[in-house]
C-alpha cells in the first residue's frame, strides 16, 4: 500500500525575503548552456506535454522533461559534471568559461598546459557516468566509487568511458567521505554533487551546470504557450538538483515563482525530516538508505542548496518505493495520444507522487493545500531513463513495487 507523508513548510519565506538564488539566474543559465552547446552531443532534451494524463488527473497541464536523451548518457547528471570540469580547466588556464569550448579544452595545447588531472567522485551511477564521460572528452582521468548495493550495470557504464570504478561496502554518505579522503591523499580533484564545510565551490558549479536543463524547459514551455509553471515537483537526493531547479525558477519569476514540492524516498528523507524539525538546520538520516530510488538514496542535505530548500518549497513528501514504481509505469505506458517517457526509479518519483495526490482519497487534503486543480500547470523532470535496465523491466513489465 502506498505510503506518503507530507510536511508543510513551517518557515515558508516570500520570494523576496528568503535565501539568495542569484547564482542560478537566467543569465547564468544562458552562459552555462552556451558552454554545453559546444559539445557535439548537445541537443535539448524533449519536453513531453501529457494532455490526456492532465485531463485524467484534473489538471490544466502536465509537462515532463525527458532527460533520458541527455548527451546519449540516459540521465541529466552529465550537465553538472561537465560544466564543473570545464570551469576547473578554464580557471587553471586563466580563462573565463565563455572563452573556451569543448574542442579547445580537449586540445593538445590545453593538455600540455594543465598536465594530467584525475577527477574523483562518489555516485549511485548517473553522476559518476557523467563525470567519467566529461573527463574522457577532455583527455583526463576519472576514478569513481559507488555505494553498496549499486547495480553492476551502472558500474560497467562508467568503466566504458575509461574510468576506474569500484563498488564499496559503504552507504552513500560514508562512501562520499571515503572518496574525499582518498582523493586528498592522492592529489585528485573531487567533483562531488554534494557540499560540506570547506567544500562548496565545485558543488555550486555543478548546480549551475544543471540550469541548462531548466532554461531549456522554460523555453519549451513558453513555445507551447505556457508562460510559467504553477507547480514544479522536484526529487531530492542531496538536494543539488532540486536547489538548481528551484533557484532558476525563483530567479526567473520572483514573486510569481511556482509552488515547489520536494519528493524523497522514505528511507532517505533528510529534507522531510529537516522540515519536520523546523529548527532552520539540516538533519541527516542514517542507516543503509535502502530504496528502489537509488539516485535519491542520500541521507545528508547539500549545504549549498540547503537554505533555498529550507525556505521556498511549500511541502516535502516522503514516499514509499511503490510511488516511484507507479510513476515508471504511468510514463512508460502512457495514455493514448500522450508521449512515452522511459523513466527510471528516481526519474519517475515525482510523476508517481502527482498521480497519488490527484487520484487517491488520502491525497485530497494535500491537493487542496497545494493548490493543485484544473488551472494548474505542473512541471516534473524525469531525471533518468532506464539506467538499470533489469530494474526497469522488473517494475514496468512484472509489477515490482520496492527494492
Buried (B, 14 or more C-beta within 10 A) or exposed (E): EBEBEBBBBEEEBEBEEBBEBEBBBBEBBEBBBEBBEBBEBBEBBBBBBBBEBBBBBEBBBBBBBBBBBBBEBBBBBBBBBBBBBBBBBBEBBEBEBEEBBBEBBBBEEBBEEBEEBBBBBBBBBBBBBBBBBBBBBBBBBBBBBBBBBBBEBBBEBBBEBBBBBEBBEBBBBBBBEBBBEBBEEEEBBBBBBBBBEEBEBBBBBBBBBBBBBBBBBBEBBEEEEBEBBBBBBBBBBBBBBBBBBBBBBBBBBEEEBBBBBBBBBBBBBBBBBBBBEEEEEBBEBEEBBBBBBBBBBBBBBBBBBBBBBBBBBBBBBBBBBBBBBBBBBBBBEBEEEBBEBBBBBBBBBBBBBBBBBBBEEBBEEBBEEBEBEEEBBBBBBBBBBBBBEEBBEBBBEEEBBEB
